[in-house]
Amino acid sequence: IVILQYKDGIDFGEGNIAYLVIGIAGKDNEHLSILSSLASVLENEDLAKELINATNSEYIYNIIMNKR
């Protein structure tokens, strides 16, 4: 998993601003559990903001894996 943070946002066109760009690679279907965790986190606006502003990779991992 790779997470790029853009605190000021990056314009993806037509007013679509991204603050996080996430790349996932997984063997077999293990990427599905990562996607599920990410979806749960990103639907919570407060947690999404924490990911955007986080500076510690372990903290980010714990948010995504629901271990905080």
C-alpha atoms as a printed R data frame, in Angstrom:
   type eleno elety resid chain resno       x       y       z
1  ATOM     1    CA   ILE     A     1   0.000   0.000   0.000
2  ATOM     2    CA   VAL     A     2   1.242   3.469  -0.895
3  ATOM     3    CA   ILE     A     3  -0.407   6.626   0.388
4  ATOM     4    CA   LEU     A     4   0.392  10.042  -1.036
5  ATOM     5    CA   GLN     A     5  -0.841  13.028   0.956
6  ATOM     6    CA   TYR     A     6  -1.640  16.356  -0.664
7  ATOM     7    CA   LYS     A     7  -2.524  18.720   2.179
8  ATOM     8    CA   ASP     A     8  -3.510  21.467  -0.278
9  ATOM     9    CA   GLY     A     9  -5.207  19.014  -2.588
10 ATOM    10    CA   ILE     A    10  -4.515  18.122  -6.182
11 ATOM    11    CA   ASP     A    11  -7.032  18.902  -8.919
12 ATOM    12    CA   PHE     A    12  -8.148  15.846 -10.862
13 ATOM    13    CA   GLY     A    13 -10.313  17.979 -13.154
14 ATOM    14    CA   GLU     A    14 -13.851  19.333 -13.026
15 ATOM    15    CA   GLY     A    15 -13.454  20.442  -9.425
16 ATOM    16    CA   ASN     A    16 -12.500  16.989  -8.141
17 ATOM    17    CA   ILE     A    17  -9.867  17.641  -5.495
18 ATOM    18    CA   ALA     A    18  -7.932  14.707  -3.996
19 ATOM    19    CA   TYR     A    19  -6.111  14.976  -0.697
20 ATOM    20    CA   LEU     A    20  -5.059  11.328  -0.632
21 ATOM    21    CA   VAL     A    21  -3.962   9.103  -3.495
22 ATOM    22    CA   ILE     A    22  -3.766   5.453  -2.513
23 ATOM    23    CA   GLY     A    23  -2.170   2.580  -4.398
24 ATOM    24    CA   ILE     A    24  -2.809  -1.018  -3.376
25 ATOM    25    CA   ALA     A    25  -1.200  -4.246  -4.481
26 ATOM    26    CA   GLY     A    26  -2.043  -7.612  -3.054
27 ATOM    27    CA   LYS     A    27  -1.577 -11.277  -3.716
28 ATOM    28    CA   ASP     A    28  -4.675 -13.311  -4.545
29 ATOM    29    CA   ASN     A    29  -7.626 -11.459  -2.951
30 ATOM    30    CA   GLU     A    30  -5.860  -9.905   0.050
31 ATOM    31    CA   HIS     A    31  -6.312  -6.439  -1.475
32 ATOM    32    CA   LEU     A    32 -10.059  -6.779  -0.854
33 ATOM    33    CA   SER     A    33  -9.677  -6.596   2.926
34 ATOM    34    CA   ILE     A    34  -7.461  -3.519   2.525
35 ATOM    35    CA   LEU     A    35 -10.077  -1.894   0.284
36 ATOM    36    CA   SER     A    36 -12.782  -2.728   2.798
37 ATOM    37    CA   SER     A    37 -10.818  -1.141   5.652
38 ATOM    38    CA   LEU     A    38 -10.056   1.935   3.550
39 ATOM    39    CA   ALA     A    39 -13.697   2.335   2.574
40 ATOM    40    CA   SER     A    40 -14.750   2.222   6.223
41 ATOM    41    CA   VAL     A    41 -12.127   4.778   7.209
42 ATOM    42    CA   LEU     A    42 -12.705   7.164   4.307
43 ATOM    43    CA   GLU     A    43 -16.475   7.305   4.784
44 ATOM    44    CA   ASN     A    44 -15.761   8.815   8.219
45 ATOM    45    CA   GLU     A    45 -14.834  12.435   7.519
46 ATOM    46    CA   ASP     A    46 -12.925  12.851  10.791
47 ATOM    47    CA   LEU     A    47 -10.764   9.788  10.143
48 ATOM    48    CA   ALA     A    48 -10.178  10.863   6.544
49 ATOM    49    CA   LYS     A    49  -8.919  14.236   7.804
50 ATOM    50    CA   GLU     A    50  -6.624  12.428  10.240
51 ATOM    51    CA   LEU     A    51  -5.121  10.478   7.335
52 ATOM    52    CA   ILE     A    52  -4.625  13.664   5.328
53 ATOM    53    CA   ASN     A    53  -2.785  15.336   8.200
54 ATOM    54    CA   ALA     A    54  -0.949  12.365   9.732
55 ATOM    55    CA   THR     A    55   2.851  12.463   9.777
56 ATOM    56    CA   ASN     A    56   3.589   9.011  11.178
57 ATOM    57    CA   SER     A    57   3.312   5.928   8.950
58 ATOM    58    CA   GLU     A    58   2.558   3.618  11.890
59 ATOM    59    CA   TYR     A    59  -0.320   5.902  12.938
60 ATOM    60    CA   ILE     A    60  -1.685   5.837   9.373
61 ATOM    61    CA   TYR     A    61  -1.436   2.039   9.297
62 ATOM    62    CA   ASN     A    62  -3.253   1.760  12.615
63 ATOM    63    CA   ILE     A    63  -6.082   3.996  11.390
64 ATOM    64    CA   ILE     A    64  -6.519   1.960   8.216
65 ATOM    65    CA   MET     A    65  -6.356  -1.380  10.022
66 ATOM    66    CA   ASN     A    66  -8.696  -0.143  12.797
67 ATOM    67    CA   LYS     A    67  -6.055  -0.659  15.485
68 ATOM    68    CA   ARG     A    68  -6.176   2.726  17.146
